[in-house]
Amino acid sequence: MEHAPPVTRAWVLHPDITSDRIRRDAGDALAEAISLAGALPGLEVQGGDAVRLPKIQPGKLFGKGKIEELKTVFHDAEIELVLIDGPVTPVQQRNLEKDWGVKILDRTGLILEIFSDRARTREGVLQVEMAALTYQRTRLVRAWTHLERQRGGLGFVGGPGETQIEADRRAIDEQLNRLRKQLGKVEKTRALHRASRAKVPYPVVALVGYTNAGKSTLFNRATGADVLAKDMLFATLDPTMRSVTLPSGHDIILSDTVGFISDLPTQLVAAFRATLEEVLDADLILHVRDISHAETEGQARDVETILAALGVAEEAARLEVWNKIDQLPEDDRAGMEKAVGRREDVLAISALNGDGMDQLFARIAELIDDPKETLVLDLAFSQGKQRAWLFAEGIVEDETQDENGFHLTVTWTQRQAAQFERL
C-alpha cells in the first residue's frame, strides 16, 4: 500500500509596506505569492494575509500586536510553515520562528526551493545549488543561539559560536568554488553547442515573459514538443530548444526559457544569466504576455527591467505576443483588438486554442527574412578559420587570391554578417 507524501500546512503573508516608492497592489501580490507556494510540491496553503506596514520593524518585521494576532491564527490552523513574500533578515527570521513556533521561508528561499524542485539539466542543478549556498551563507547568524545553548559561552569575539560560523562559511566557500569549476565545464560545453548551431543558418527565436504567461504552451503548439506546460509559476526552468519549419518554409530554432518574476532575487538573476544566454544571442525575441492578467502592465515592465539587467540590447528585434485572449471577457477583447490594430510590434493570440497562430508565424517569417547584400571581403592568409566558415555557409560567389591574401565575393544576410563579426 502506497503512503501519501507528507504535507506541510503553510500560510502566506505579503508585507504591504506603505512607504515603498514602487508599491504593487497588495491583493495581486498576495495572489501571486499563494500561486508561488502552490508551485512547490508537498505544501498545502491554508490561507494568506496582506499585512499593511507603515514601516519595517528591524527586529521582527511586524509590530507586536500583529505578531500576537498572527500567532493565534497559526496555532488554530496548525500551521507549520509561514511564507513571507519579501526579504526577511536572518535576525527577523530567528525571532519570528521563536515567537510563532513555526518555520519561516522568505520569497528568495521559496523561489530557490521551487527552482531546486524543477531543475533537470546539469547546468540548472548547478546554478540552483550555487544560488542556494550564496543565500545560505548570509543566514549563518542563526547558528549563534544554537551554539550558545550547546557549548556554553556568550559568543563574543573568538567564542565557540564565531569559530563554528567561520568553519561553516569556509565549507560553503569551498563548495561554491567546486561548483563554479563544474559550471565552467558545463558552460564550455554549451558554448560548443552554440558554436555548432551558429553553423546552421537558422535564426534563433527566443520566448521570454513573466512566469505563467503561456510560453511553454506556445512552444508546444509551435513545435509539437511535450514540454511541461501547467498553469503554475515556474513550470519551465531549463532552456529547451527545437527547430521549427514555419508555414512560409523558413526554418528557425525556437527557445523556451525560465519565466521572469517581479523582485527576482539578485543572486538568481546572476545565477541564471547563463540559462538565458539564448536570449542574448537571439535574432528575434518574442515577449509573451498574459493579457488576461490584472497586472499585465506591471509584469511587462518587470520583464523589460530584467532583460535590461541581463544586457539584452533595446534595439534587438522583438515582438510582443499578447496571449490568453480566450480568457478575456467579450468587452475587453474588443478594446484589446483596437489596441493591437494600432501597433505593428504586437500580435494577439491564444496558444491554448490556436487563435492568431497563423498571423504570428507569418510575422516571425517577415521579421527574420533578412534582405541579402553582395560585397567583397579581403582576408589575410592567417584568417583560414573565417574563410572556411564562409564556404561552410555556402555564401561565397567567387574567390581570387594574390600576394596579400584572399578576395571573396559573398552574398549574405545581416544575421550572417553579424555571425561573421563574432568569429
N, C-alpha and C positions, 0 to 999 in steps of 0.2 A: 504494500500500500504506500502510495507517494504522500509525503508530508508537504503541506503548503509552505512556501518560504516564509520566514518570519517577517512581519510587517511592523514598521516603526510609525507610531502615531505622531504626526507633525502639525505645527501651527505656523502660519506665515505672518510676519509683521513688516509693514512698509513704513519706515520713519518719514513722515511728510514734514520736511524742515522748511518752515515758512520763511526763513531768512535767506534761503537759497536764491541766487540770481536767476538761474535757469531751473524752473520747477515744473516737473511733469504733473499731469493730472493724477491725483492720488488713487482714484478708483482704477484707472487704466494701469497704473504702475503696480498696484496690488494684484490685479487680474493676471498681469504678465508674470509676476513673481510666483503666483499659485501655479501657473502653467509650467514655469521652470521646475518647481517642486514636483509636479506631476510627471515630468520627463525623467525622473530618477526612479528606477525600479525599487520596490520594497518600501516606498513611502506612502502613507495614507494621510492626506491632508484633511484635518478635522475642521479647520476654519482659518480665518485670517482677519487682520485689522490693519487699517491705515491709521497710524498714530501721529496726530499733529504735534509738532515740536517747535516752539519758538526758537530754541537753541539746543545744541547737543550738550548733555551733561558729561564732562570729561571722564568721570569715574565709572558711570553706569549707563550712559547714553540717554536713558529715560529718567523722568523725575520720580521721586519717592512714592507719590500717590499712585502713579500709573504702574509702577513695578509691583506694588501690593495688589492692585486691582487685577493685573495680568496673572499674578501668582495664583490667585483663586481660580481664574478661568482655566489655567493649565492643570491645576490639581483636579478640578471637577471633570475635565475632559481626558484625564490620564495621559497628558502629553509627555512624550519622551524627547522630542527634538523641536527646537524653535529656530526657524529660518528667518534671519533678519535681512531684508532686501536693501543692503547698503554696506558700507565698510564698518567693521567693528574692530576696535583696537584689542590687542591681547589682554590688556587690563580690564576693559569693559567686558570682554568675553568671560574672563575668570570670575568677575564679580557677579555677573548675571547668572552664570551657571550655579554659583554658590547660593544666590538668593532664591532662584526658581527650582533648583534641583533637577535641571534638565540639561541636555547637551545643546550648545549653540553653534550654528553654522551661519556665516555671513554670505553675501552674494558671491564673492570670489570663491569661497570654499565650495558653495553649491555648484557653480559653473565648472569648477575643477572636477568635482565628483561626477557630473554628467559627462564631461569630456573623457574622463577615465573609463567610464562605462561604455562609451561609444567608440573610442579609438580602436581601429582594426589593423591599419598598416603599421609596419615597424616604425616609420617616422612619426606617425601620430602618437603611438605609445611613448616614444622617447620625449616628444615635445610636452606631453602631459606630465610625465614624471619630472621633467626639469621645472616646469611651472609650479608643480605641487611642492617640490623641495624648496624652491625660492620662497614660496608662500609660507611653508612650514618654518623656515629659518627665522622669519620675522616674529614668530609666535613662541619662541623658546622661553620667553619670560614666564610662561605658565609653569615651567619646571620648578620655579623658586619655592612655592608653598609646599609642593610635594616633597622636595628635597629637605626643606627645613624640618618637616614632620619626621621624615625617615631617619635623618642623620644628625639632627641637632644643629646648633649654631644659628647665628642670626642672619647669615647670608650676606654679610657686608663684604667689602673688597677682600678677595683672597679666601673667602669662606668656601665651604664644600659646594654650595649651590652654584657659585660662579664657575668653579672648576668643572662641574658637570655640564653646565651650559656651554662652556668653551669647548669641551670634548664633543658635545652634540653638534656644535657649529662646525667643528673640524670634520667630523664624519660626514655631515651634509655637504660641505665644500668639496671633499674628496669624491663623493658620489656624483656631484654636479660636474666635476672635471671629467670623470669617466663617461658620463652621459654625453657631454659636449664632444668628446672624441668619437664616440659611437655615432652621434648625429652627424658629425663631419663626414664620416664614411658614407652614411646613407644619402646625405646631400650631394656628394660627389657622384653617386650612382644616378640620382635624379638628374643631375646636370648632364650626364652622358645620355640619359633618355631624352632630355630636352634637345641636346645637340643632334640626336638621331632624328627627332621629329622635325628639326629645322631643315633637314634634307628633304622632307616630304613637303611639296609645295602646297600644303593645305593651311588656310588661315585658322587661327585658334579663336574661338568664340567662348568667352567666359561668362557664366551665370553668377551674378552676385546679388545680394539683397539681405534684408532683415530676416532673422530666423523665422521659419514657418510661413514665408511668403509664397511658397509653392514651387521653389526652384527644382526640387527633385521630381515632382510630378511633371513639370515641363520637360525636364531632362529625359524622363522615362517615355513621355509621349513622342519626343523627337527622335529618340534613339532605339526604342524598343527594349531598353535595358531594364533590369529589375533592381533598381537602387531603392533602399529603404525610403519610402515616402509616406510619412504618417503626419497626422495633424498634431504635431508636438514640436516643442522647441528643440533645436539642435538634433534633428533626426539624421542629418548628414554631418559627418565630421571630417572624414578623409576625402581628399580630392579624387574625383572619378572622371576619366576622360574616355570619350568614344568618338570614332569617326562617323560622320553622317553625310549622306548624299541628299542634298536639297532637291525639291521637285524641279528646280531650274537646271539640275545637272552638276551644280557646284559641289565639291567635296569640302567639308570643314571638319575641324576637331572641336567637339563641344566639351566644355569643362564645367563640372558641378563643384561648388565649394561650400565650406562651412558658412552657416548663416551668421550675420553680424547681430549685435545686440547693443542697446544703449548702456553706457557705463561699463563697457567691456574692460575688465581689469588690465592694467598696462602690461603686466608680465605675460598676459595671454596674447595681447596684440603682438608683442615681441616674439613670443614662443611660436605663434602660428604664421609668422611672416613667410617662412619657407613654404608652408602649406598653401599660401596664397600667391606663390610666385607665378603660377599660370596666369593670374590676373595681370601682373606686371608685364608679362610678355604677350598678352592677348592682342589680337588685331582689332577685336570688337568686344566691348563689354555690354552685356545685357543686364541692366539693373531691374530686377524683378520686384515689384511692389504688390503687397496685398491691399488692393484699392478698397476692399470692403471693411478694412480695419479702421476703427475710430481714430487711431493715432498714426494713420498712414503718412501724413506730412512729417511728423516728428521722426518716424522711423527712417524716412528717406534722408532726412538731414543727418541722422546718426550714421547711415551707410556712407554718405559722401564724406563725413568727417573722418571715418576710419580709412576710406580709400585714400584720402589726402595724407593721413598718417603713414600709410603703407608706401607712399611715394608714387601713387598712380597719377600720371600727368592729367591735368584737366582737359588737355587737348586730345587725349586718347579717344578714339571713336566710341561713342556709347549710345545706347538706345534704352529708353525707359519702357518697361513692359508692365502695364497695369493688369495684374492677374486677379482672378476670382470675381470676374464681373457677374458670374452666375449667382453670387451671393448678395448682389446689390438689389435693393427694392426698386421697382419699376421707375419711380420718380427720380431717384438718384441716378439710375442708369442713363436716363435721357440727358441729364445735366453732364454726366461724365462723357457721353458721346460728343456733346458740343465742345467740351474742353479738349478732347483728343483731336477733334477736327481742326482746331486752331494751331496745333503743334505738329511739326514734322518729326520731332525726336521722341514721339510717344505712340505706342500701339496698345490697344486693349484686347485682352484675351481671357479665355478660361482654359487653363491647362487641363482641368478635370474633364470637361466635355468636348474640348477641341475647338470651341468658338474662337475665330480670329487667327488660328494657327497658319492658315494658308497665306494670309497677309503678312504674318511675322516672317515666315520663310522667304517670301518674296522680298521683304525689306532687308533681311540679312544678306540675301544674294546681291541686292543693289549696293549695299554698304561695303561688301568685301570684293566687289568686282572692280579691282584696281585698273585704271587705264594704263596702257603699256607705253614705254618710250624706248627709242633706239639711240644708243650712243657708243662711243669708242672708249674703252678702258685701256690705260697703259699700265702694265705690270712689270716689275723687275723680275729677273731670273729667280731671285730668292723667294718670290711670292707663289711658289708652286701649290701651296695649300689652297689659296684663293682661286687660282686658275682651275684646279681640279674641281672645286665646288661649283664654279660657273658651268663647267661641262656636265657635271652630275645633275644640275638643274635643267639642262637642255635648253639654255637660253643664248648660247653662242651662235651667232650667224656667220662670222668669218674671223680668221686669225692670221696675222702676219708676224714676222719676227725680224729684228735687226740687232745690232750690237748692244742696244740699250735694254732690250727685253721683248716682251710680248705686247702686241696691239690687238685687242679683241673687240669686235663689234657685237654688242649684246642687245637683246630686246627683253626688257624685264618690267615687272610691276614695281610700285613704290615699296611694297612689302618686301620683295626680293632685294631691292636696293638697300633697305634698312637691315635685312639679314646679312648682306654682304659687308656692310659697315661694321657689324658686330663681330665678324670673323677675326 
